[in-house]
């Protein structure tokens, strides 16, 4: 049993063996919830709960909470008109959540400088043809020690982190840049458009073209707000 306090939220999978209820001294509650679906969401959920547990704490001014409020506002104003835009927002939320947890790790742990240097290196050079060996070389550690340390402090492997950076940027470009898919692929570090499409679909559940073709939209599904 866990009693939530101010600025706390719980992060659960449905269905699962859990329940939540009002304390004896309360007569009502008000809360905001988001329901996310899909293989990518499930992978992220298991990855984050394994590293950080089910209880998350954020002040009201934090980027995660502010994004949720903006998200709900978009829905209420009917700015989310199709499942592609909803999926993009869902994936963006996961990226912000993951980034915030990464920052929390940095604040609670002393991240080794070699790992910190590689994170900065990847953020600056994700559009280049980077490999694990490039990151290892940047760290000046052995490959074995580097990969173990990176997973320990970041919560994912170096390649998973690099892929996350690239797909996040690809979503932004696909929705706001009219360049061909091949060009988008090159802009985020993939020299082969077909391989980019395969990675993109594995991460998001949608092909790059599906995100691009907003005019072929359908009504939002699996989207709940009271």
N, C-alpha and C positions, 0 to 999 in steps of 0.2 A: 504494500500500500504506500502511496506517495501523495502528500498534500501539496498541491501547486500553490505558489505564492505569486506576488505581483511580478509581471514581466516574464513569466514562464509559460511555455507551451509544451504540449506533448505531440509526438510524431509517431504515428502508429500505422500498421498495415491492417486492412479490413478484407475479409474477416480474420479475426485472431482471438486468442483467449485473453480478453481484457474487458474491463468495464470501468465506467467513470460515473460519479454521482455527486450530488450536493452534500456539503458538510451538514451536520445536524443543526448548526446555528445559522443556516442560510435558507431563504425561501425561494430565491430565484437566481439565475445567472444570465449573463450576456457574454457571448463569445463569437469569434470569427473563425471560420474553418475553410480550408481549401481541400478539395478532393482531386487527386491526380491519378491518371491511369496510364498504362502502357509499360512495355518491357524496360524502357530506359528509366522510367520513374522507379520501377521495382528494383533495378540494379543500384540506382542511386540510394534508395531507401536502405537497402541491406548494407551498402558500403558505409553510409554515414552513421547508421545505428551501431554498426560494429566498432566504429572509431569513437563515437561521441554519445551513444546511448539514446534513450527515447525522450529525455527532457531537455529542452533547449531554452536558454535564457537570453532575452534581448530587451534593452530599453526601448521606449516608444520612438525615440529619434533614430534608431539604428536603421541602416539601409534595408535590411530584411523587412522590418515592420513597415517602413515607408513605402516599399515596393508593393506590399500587400494592400495597403490603403489605396494606392494609385491603381492597382489592378481591379479592385472592387469598384472604384469610381468609373473606370473604363467600361465595366460590365453594366453598371447602372445607367450610364449615358449611351448604352448600345453602340459602343465603339468596337466591341469584339463581335464581329458579325459572322465569323466562320470558324471551323475547327482548326484551320491552319494557323490563324492568328492566335487562337486559344492555346494551341500546342507550342507556338513560339514563346508566348508569355510563360507557359508552364516550364519550358526548358530554361528560360531566362531566370525564373525564380530559383530553380535548382542551382544555377551557376552562382547567383548572388548568395544563396544559402551556403553552398560549398566554399565560396570565397571567404565568407564571414567566419566559418568554422576554421578555415585555414589560418585566418588572422588571429582567431582565439588561441589556436595552437601556438602561434608565434609569441603571443603575449604570455602564455603560461609555461612555455618551454623555451629554453635557450636554443634556438635553431642554429646548428653549426653553420659557420660562414660559407663553407663550400656549397651547402644545400641552398642557402639563401642566394648565393651568387648564381647558381644554375636556374633558380626560379626567375630571377631578373633577366637572365640571358634568354630563357624561353619566351618570356613575355615580350621581349624586344625583337626576337628573331623567329617567332613561330611561322612567319611567311616564307622562311628559307627552307631548304631541303635538309632539315635537321635529322639526326639519327641519335640513338642511345649513346653511341661512341662519342659524338660531338659533345653531349652533355657530360659524359664521364671525363673527357679531356678538359672541359671547362672547370670541373670540380677538383681536378688534380688528385683524385682518390682512385683506388682500385675499383673496377667495375662492380665487383661483389659488394664491397663496403658501401659504395655510393648508392646502389639500388636499395640496399637494406636501410640505409639512413634516410633516403628520400621517402620511402614508403612509411617509415616510422614517424617522420615529422609532417608529411604532407597528407598521408592517408590514402595515397594511390601511387601507382608506379610512375616513373618519369614519362613513359609513353602514354599512359592514360591521361596524365596531366596535360601533356602536349596536345593530345587529341581533343580534350575538353576545351582548351584555348582556341583551337582551330575551328571546331564546330560552332562554338559561341559566336565567333566572328563571322563565320559563313552564314549563319542565320540572319545576322544583321545585314549582310551584303545582299543576300537573296531577296530580302523584303524591301530593300531600299536602293539597290543598284541594278540597273538594267543590263549589265554586262552578261555575256554568255556564261553558261555553267562552267565551261572549260576555263574561262578567265577568272571566275570566282574561285575555282579550285586552285589555280596558280596563286591567287592573292592570299590564300590561307595556307600555302605550303605544300599543295599536292600537285605534282607534275602530270599526273594521269587523271583525267576527268572521270573515267569509269571507276577507278579505285576510290576517288573522292566520293562518288555517288554511293558506292557500297558502304563506306565508312559512315557517311552521313545517315543513311537509312538505318544502319545498325544502331547508331546512337540516338536517333530521334523517332524511328518508326515510320518516317516519311522520306520519300525521295526528294532531292533538291528541286526537281521540277514541280512537285506537289506544293512546296512552299512558295515557289515563284508564281504559280498560276492562281493567284488569288481570285481572279475573275471567275474561276470555275468553282467558286466556294459552295459550301453546303452549310446548313444551320449548325450552330454549335451543339455538340452532344457531350454528355458526361460533364455538364457544367452546372453547378448548383449554387444558388444564393437565395437566402430568405430575406 
